[in-house]
């Protein structure tokens, strides 16, 4: 089981996104995601996302807020529990990321990017102000979303890749 973090940093109607293009053997290759990563031993999810934000963006987050947990289940990859955060305030200046390219994306363009299908579900939840949710996303064949369960209720999925 992997414990990870992910944060969407917003500024008005824009969200900071990472286009994953630079890491070898990256399950997220060519996808757009928020910033975050694996927890280090003994690290809490909040400590982990604050560290990852500094490492990936150069920013120190001031108002990081946990919004939910996403459980990823797959027939090709290890299970992952991702602690999902948002932030709107920070100090520091944006720096280059060694995992890909950072870009501020307008919300109305965000869902047209190359995203995981399940990311579209939790991005909409975040945009709608949802908090304290638990979402399970089940993938088959690597990138085909076959099942989504939000707070115990099954959601419709269309098996899309992007």
N, C-alpha and C positions, 0 to 999 in steps of 0.2 A: 504494500500500500504506500503510495506517495502522498505526502501532505504538501500542498502548494498554496501559493497566494496569487491573486490577480487584482490589480487596481485600475480603475478608469479615472483619470484626472481630467476634470472638466474646467473650462473657462468660458463662461457664457454659454453659447450654443455649440462650442467646439470641444472635442474630446481628443486627448493625446493618445495616439495609436502607434504601435510598433509593427512595422512590416518586416516579418522575420525572413531575412534573406542571407544572413552571413554565417550561421552555424552549420557545421557538417552534421549529417544524420539527424536533422531536426524534424520531429514529428509535426511541428508547426510551420515547416518551410513554405514560404510564399503566402502564408496567411497573415492577416492583420489581427493583432490581439492587443490587450492592455499590457501593462507592465507587471512584472512579478516573477515568481520562480519557486524553487523548492525551499522548504524550511531546513535550516541547519539544525543539528542535534541540540536539544534544549531550548530552541527558539520558539517563542509564541508566534501565532499568526501575525499579530500586530508588529512585533519586532521584525519578523521576516519581511513584511511588505515595506516597512520603513527602510530596511537595509537594501532591499531590491530596488526601491525607487531611487535611492542615492546612487547605487551602482549603475543602473540602466539609464538614468536621466540626469544625474547631477543635482536633482531637486531634493530638498528636505520637506516632506509633507507635514503640514501643521494641523490638519483636521481630518485625518484618515478615519473613515467610518465603515465598520463592517456591516454589510448589507445582507449577506446570506452565505450558504454553503452549497457548492455544486459537487455532486458525486458523479465522476466519470467511470463508466463501466464499458469494457471493450473485449472483443474476442482476440485482439492482436496486441494490446498493450496492457501494462499493469494497471490495476485500479488506482484511481486518484481522487482525493478529496481536496477540493480547492476552496479556500476562504476568499470570498469576493468582497472587495472594498471599493469605495469611491473617495475622492478628495477634490476640494476646490481651492485650497489655499496652500502655499508653499513658499519657501525661500530658496535662493540660489538661481543659477542660470542653467538652462537646458544645455546638455553636452551630448556628444555623439555616443551612440550605443554600439557595442561590439557584436550585438546579436542581429541587428538590422537597422532600418531607418525609422526615426521618429518623425511623426507629422501630426499637426493639429488638423482634425477633420470635422467639418460641419455635420451636425446630427442628421440633417436631411440627406447627406451623402454616405453616412456611415454604413447603413445596411446594404449598400450596393458594392461594398468592398468584398474581397475574397475572405470570407469568414467561415469558421466552423458553423454548421447548421444550428447546433445547440447554443452557440454564442448569440445568435439572433434572438433566442428566447430570453436569455438573461439580460441582454442589452435592453430589450423592450421593458422587462421588469424594472430595471434600474431607472429607465426614462420615466416610467409611470410612478416612481417613488416607492416601490416595494422595499420592505425591510424584513429581516428575520426569516427569510424564506429558505426552504430546502428543496433543491432541484436535483433529480437524478437523470442523467443523460446516458443512454446506452447506444454504443456504436458497434457496427459489424463491418468487417472487411476494411477496417482502418478509418474510413471517413463517412460511412453511411449511417446517419442517425435513424435508429429504428424504434426508439422508445424514449419518452420524456414524461417524468412524473414530478409534478409541483405540489409540495405539501400533501402528498398522498393521493393526489388526483391525476390520473393519466391525461396527458395533453395530446392533441392530434399532431402527427409528424408526417412529412411527405417523403422522407428518405433522401432529401436533396443532399448534394455534396457541398455546394457553396452556400 
